[in-house]
Structures are given as C-alpha cells and as structure tokens.
C-alpha cells in the first residue's frame, strides 16, 4: 500500500528542487559558523572558546534537518550544552540529497564524519541523536583512537528489541524499498516518506516537549507551534543507496548488533568498544523504546564503571527539544563529559544510591 501511494505521488512529477534559491529556511536559534563544507554536510561550529574538549553532535540523517538540535530558545540542545559549560561545540548539518548524491552510502557518511573529526582535532567527544547514534557508534568502533567519550541518545542499534519504527520497516519486503528508490531515480523524497512513515508522535509528543512555553502567552504558543510546523516541513531527501543500506542492514538484518556490520572495510565488533559511554532514553518513546536503547549497553566492551545511563519521562522528540530533558539529563551529560572518570563513577554511585 505504501509503495502504491509513493508511486502515485511520483506520477508526472518533475525534478523536486532541494534548498531552492530564495527559499526562506528556518533560522538557527544559536549563533554558529560554518567550519567545513563537504558534499554530504556542513560542519557547524557553535564554540564560544578555542580551548577545551570538543563535542561533536551527530544529528540524525533521516527525514529532518539538524535543527532538531537547535529548535528554539529554551528548546535547543546546542544552547543547553553551551550553558552547561561545553565551550567547543560542533554539529553535523546533513545536506538534502541531490541526483549527484544518489550513490552515497553509509561509508560515504562515515568517511565525511571522519574528515569533520580531523578538522576539529581528535580525540573528540561524540553525541549521536536518534539515527545519528548508530552512525556515531560505528564511527567510534571504526576509529577508537579518535573518540574520547560517546553519548547515544534515543539511538536504535539492536532492533531485535522491537519498536514501532523497526516493525514498520519489517512489514514491507526489501523489494518495495528498492522500487521506491527506482521511482525516485535514485533519490528518496523526504516529503513523501514523511507521509508514509509518519508515526503517531507528532501532536502529543510535541505538545509535551514544548509544554512550558505552550502554557505561557497564546501568541508565544502559536509562534512555537508554527516554528515546529516549519521544522517538520523542512525534510531531507536521502540517497537511494544509503536508504537501502539503512533499511536492510540496520533495521532488517540488524547487522550492527549481530556483529556483521562492515565500516570502511573493517568488520565492526561492538565488544571491542571500550570507551566511556552514556546511553539516554525516553520513557514514552515509541521510535526507540528504553529497552531497545539500553540493549546497546550489553553489546559493548566498556567497563561497567565507565557506563552511564539516563531516562527522561518524555517521548522521542522531547529527548532532544524538551526543556525538562535539556535541563535534566543533558546537563548531567555535560557534567559527565567535563569530569574525569573517577568523578563520573562517583556520580553514578550517588545517583544509584
């Protein structure tokens, strides 16, 4: 049925422009500059100092732009991390796919992520949001000397623990995804996929994430919801090769968790990942439920004293833009990133007690 809908949308459809000239994009909330431009992304620099341990936030490359990490005042992860003392701060701003990008693969994005890390200066701290999490984990496993600490927030890795997202992918044969890519001449339209893969999280999750502002002045609430609508409408097109690898390798074959993933020519063994890791989940997340998020911990070789976990009483979007999560778990993550391991272990013991 989804394929029939997708095919109908593409009938008599000409090329769909991306980043059209003159089109007003949603402005960023936090001041930044472009540190690097690559075919796959812009590396954005949110730093307010030249010294300090660098943190690179790896945004999800799925349907929406990286402004999920910088949504609005009071609802910006980048703003919250700055306020918590992270002085050197960067973000991957993935580009919408053009026809020239149709053969870009997972390896393409890992390679460009590696260029970004080298530009910043390794080792870096790496925080992966949602699907940016499995990409960050693959990178940390492939280049262990270049990542100091790793944060996985609402990140799908072991899909043997099911979620609504993984069940939706499993409900269609891989041939359907291949047909979608052919229909789009090697490009998967973000606007169309948003309709097909729309999950029942938008209204309730958004209202919960933005509740403090929605309870304020009516005009402020309207402006915030209008901003969310604009963010939701600014979708990314995806390269067909990348899209097929993600749907098949990550969400159908579960290669990362099964130990069958190959990244830039090397087989990935998560048991060899021994760096400090913080896993954050949302209690009411139907995209990456807590059991799936925390299942990653069991696959890693990280010593227990170097493992941290946190859970927020919110949904998926609230984990990245909810003011409670930003003031709670993300502040704790910022302290953990800035502490030595002894302090981090002591904090973990105190919270457990």
N, C-alpha and C positions, 0 to 999 in steps of 0.2 A: 504494500500500500504506500509506504514511504517513497519507494522508487517510482511508482506511478505519479505521485504528487510532484516529485522532483523533475520527472520527465516533462510533465505538463508545464511547469514553470519555465523550462528551457526552450519550449517550442517557440519558434520565431524570435528568439532572443539574440540580440546583437551583443557585442562585447560590453561587459559591465565595467565602467571605469572604477579604479580604486584611487583613493587620495586625489580626487578630482581637483584641478586647479580652481581656486576661488571658493572652494567649499569650506565653510567655517567649521573647523574641528573643535571639539570640546576643549577648552583651555585647561592647562595643568593647574593644579592647586598650589604646588610648592615650586619655588624657583629652581631652575636647573639649567644646565648647558649640555650641549652635545659633545661628548668626549671622543666619539668614534662613530663612523658610519660604515656599515657593511651591507652587502646585498640582502641579508636576512633581517637586520635590525639596526637600530640606533642605540648606542650605549649612552645613557643619560647620567649626568653627574649631578647629584644632589648635595655634594660635600660642602661643608662650611669651614673646612680646615684642610691643610695639606699634609698634616701628620696624623697618625692613628691607624688602627687596624681597619682595613677596608671591608665593607659589607656589600656584596652584590646580591640584589634581589632579582631572582629569576621568575619573571611573570609567566603565566600560562600561555602557551601558543595554541589556542583552541578557537574560540569564536569571538572573544572580545579583546579590546586593546588593553595595554598595560596600565591604563588609568584606573583599573581596579585597585591598584596600589596607591593611588593618589587622587581619590574620588572627589572629596570636598573638604573644606575646613572642618576639623573635628572628626572627620571620617577618612583620614588619609594615613596609610601606613607609613609612608615616607616622612610625613610631618611628625608622626608619633615617634619614629625611630630617631629623628633629629633631636626632638625634645628630650629623649631618653639618653642623649649623650653620644650617639653614633655620629662621629664627625666626618668620616669618609664614607659616602653612601652612593651607590650606583643602582641603576635599574635597566633591565633589558626591555627595550621598546620594539617588539617584533613587528616587522612590516607585513602588510597585506600582500598576498601572493599575486604576481603578475604572470603573464604567459611564459616569460623567460625563466620563471622560478618553478615551473611545473614539475621538474625532476629533482628539486631539493628534497633531501631525505633527512632522517634523524641524524645521520652522520654529518650532514651539512650544518645542522644547528649546533651539534656538539663541537664541530670544528670552529665555527664562528664564536661560540661561547668561550672556547679556548683562547682565541685571539683577544676577546674582551678581557679575560683574566690576565693575559700577558700585558695588555695595555695598562690595566690598573696596577699590576705588580703583585705577583703571588708571594706568599700564600694569602688567599682571601677567605673571609667567611662567606658562606653561600646559603641563601634562604630561598627555597623553592615554594611557590604558591600553586596549589592545585596541581595541574599537569606540569607546571614548571618544576614540581617536586621530583617526579621520576626522571626528568631531564637532568636536574641538579645532582641526583643520586648517581645516575650513570656517569656524569662528568667526574664526580668525586671518586668513583670506583676506577675510572679510567686514568685519572691524573691525581693520585692520592697525595702527592707532594705539593700540589697547588691549592689544596683546600685545607684550612685550619679547623673550622667547625662548620657543621651542616645543620640547617633548620628545614624541616619538612612540615608544611602547614596545609592540612586538608589535602594530602597528596595520595593519589591512587598508585599503589605499587603491586601489592598482592591481591589480584582480583579473584583468587579462589575464595576469598571472603566477599560475598556479593554485595552490590549496591544497585540502585536504580539505573545508574549510568551503565555499569557493566552488563546488567540484564538486558538493557535496551540494545546494546551492541550485539550481544549474543543472540538476540531474537531475529536478526537478519543474516542470511548467508553472505559470505565474503564476496560472492559474485555480484550481489546487489551494490556493495560499495564500489566495486570495480566499474559497474555500469554507471554509477553516479559520476565517477571521475571521467569516463568516456563522454558522458553527456556534456560535461563542462569543459571538454577539450583539455583535460589535464589539470583543471583548477576546480576546487570545491568552493562554491559560493557560501560565504558566511551568513548572509541574509537568509538564504534558503534553508541552510542547515539549522539555523536558529529556530525556524518554524517546525522542522521535522523533529529535532532533538530537544524541543522545549520541555523542560521539566517543571513540575508544579511547585516551583520555589519562588517565583518572581514576587508576587504580591505580598505574601506573608513574610517571606524572608527579608525582603527589602524594608517593609514597614517595621519589622523587629530590629533590623540593623540600624535604621535611621530614627528610632522612636524618640530619642531625646529632642531632636530638632522638630519632629512632627508634632510634639506636644507643645511647641512654642507658638509663635505668631503664625496665623494661617498663611500669610504671604510668604513667610520663610519656608513653611512646609511645602507649599506649591512649588517654590523655586527648587527645592531639593529633589522633589519627585520629578520635576521636569528635567533636572540635570541627570537623574538616573535614566529617564527615558532616552535622553540623547546618548548617554554612555551605552545603553543597551542596543541602540540602533547603529552605533559605530562598530560594526562587525568586521572581522578579518576574513579574507579569503585564504584558503590553505592550498599548498602544493599537493597535487594528487598523489605523488609518490610518498610524501610524508604522511598524508592522511591514511593511505592504505597500510603503511607500516604501523602506525599507531593503533588503528582499529584491529588489525590482525595480530601483530606481535605483542602489543601491550595488553589489549582488552580481550582478545580471544585465546591466544596461546599462552598468555601470562609468562612471557619469556624472562622478564627481569627476575621475578620471584622464583622461577623454576631453574635459574642458573643457565639459561640458554641464550641470553642476550649477548650480542657482539657489538662493541662500540669502537669505531675507528680501528678495526682489525684485531681487537683483543676481546676474548671472552670474559664476561663480567661475572665475578664471584662475589656476592654481597658479604659472604663470611670473611672476606679479606678486607672489608671496610672496617677500620678500627678507630676512626677519628671520633671525637665527641659529637653527639647527635642530639637534637631536641626535636621531638615529634609533637605537633599540636593538632588537635582535632576539635570538631564542633559536635556538641551533644545531639543536635537535631539535624545533622547533615544527611540528606538523602543522596547526595552526589558521592561523597566519600564518608561513610559512617565511621564512628570511632573504632569499631572492631577492625575495619579494613585499614584505617590509618595506623593503628597501633600494631597490626600484624607485621609491619615492616621491621619493627624492633627485633623480632625473633629471627630475622634473616641476617642480621648484621653481626660482625665480629667485634663490635665496640664493647669494651669492658663495662659491666653494669654501673660502675661509679661514674662513667662518662656519659651515661644516658639520662636524658630528661624527658619528661612527658607532661603535657598540659591539656586540659579540656575546658572549653568555654560553653556556657548554656545558650547556644545560638544555632542558627543554620549556616549553610555554606558561605553565603555572601557576608554574613555577619562576622565571620572569622577574619575577613580582610578589610572590611569597612565599618564594622560596628564599633561604636565608641567604647563600649564596655570591654570588648576583646582588645582593643588598642591600648586602653588604659590598664588592662589586667595582664593577660598572658604575654602580649608583645612587650610590655615594659619589663616583665620578668625575663623574657628572651634577651632584651637589650642588656640587662644586668649580667646575664649568663655569658653573653658574648664578650663583655668587658672584664669579667672576672678571671682569675686563674682557676685551674681545675680543683684545687683544694677548696676554694670558696664556693665553687659551683656544687661540689659534693656536699659541703656543709649545708648549703641552702636546700638541697634536695632532701637531706635527712630531716631538717627542721620542718619542711612542708609536709613530709610523710608523717612525722610525729603529730 
